[in-house]
Amino acid sequence: MQITKGFKYRIYPNKEQQALINHQCFIYNQAYNICLNLQKEQWQINKDLDKKDRIYLKASQIDTKVKEILKQRELSYKSVTTQ
């Protein structure tokens, strides 16, 4: 018989920390939406092509594009956010 223990933690951020958490959540959301849009664009381009002719973006290319778009929107982020 295996027993699994679980732990719950609660944090109590102050106003400054809460603002930083909210900002990071917003940036993560924006990066996710940008990735979805890039994926949708790739699908639209490739949907009528043969499987051997389809071209998809590499992870490094997606990362670069996400960073560029976040910079255009003048949103500050940490490099870990886009990965």
N, C-alpha and C positions, 0 to 999 in steps of 0.2 A: 504494500500500500504506500502510495506516494502522497506526501503532504506538501502543498504549495502555499507559501505565505505571501500575502500581499500587503503592501504598504501604501498609505495615502499621505500625501504631503499637501499642505496648504501654504500659500505664500500671502504675505500682506505687504504689497508694494506701496511706497509712498506716491505722491502725485507725480513726481519727476520720473520715477521708475515706471509707473503706469503709462505715462505719456510715451516713453521709449518702447514699452511692450506694444502699445497700440500702433505706433509708427511701424515697428517691425512686422506686425501682422498685416498692416496695409501694404507694405512693400512685398511681402510674400504673396499676398493676394494678387497684386499687380503682375508679379513675375509669372505666377501660374496662368493668369489670363492671357498674357503675352504668349506663353508657350502654347496654349490652346489655339490661339489665332494663327501662330506659325504652323502648327500641325494641320489646321483646317486649310490653310493656303496650300500646303504641300499636297494634301489630299485632292484639292481642286485641280492642281496642276497634273497630278499623276493618274487621275481616275480614268482617263481615256487612253492611257499609254499601255503598252504591253508590260508584263512583269519585269522583263529584262531591261527595258528602257527607263524604268522609274528611277528617279533620283530623290534621295532623302538627305536632309541635313544631318551632319554629324553633331554629336553632343557639344563639341567645342564651338561649332558654328552657331548653334542655338544659344549657348552661353554668351557669346559675343553680341549677338543680335539683341538679347534681352538686356544686356548692360547698356548698349547704345540707346535703346528705347527708353530705359529708365533715366538715362542722362538727358535725353531730349525732353522728357517730362519734368526735369529738374528735381528728381527724387533722390535723396541721399540714401545709400545702401552700403552694406558690407559685402565683400566679394563672396562670402559664404552663402548669402541670400540667393544668389542666382544659380548656385550649384544645386 
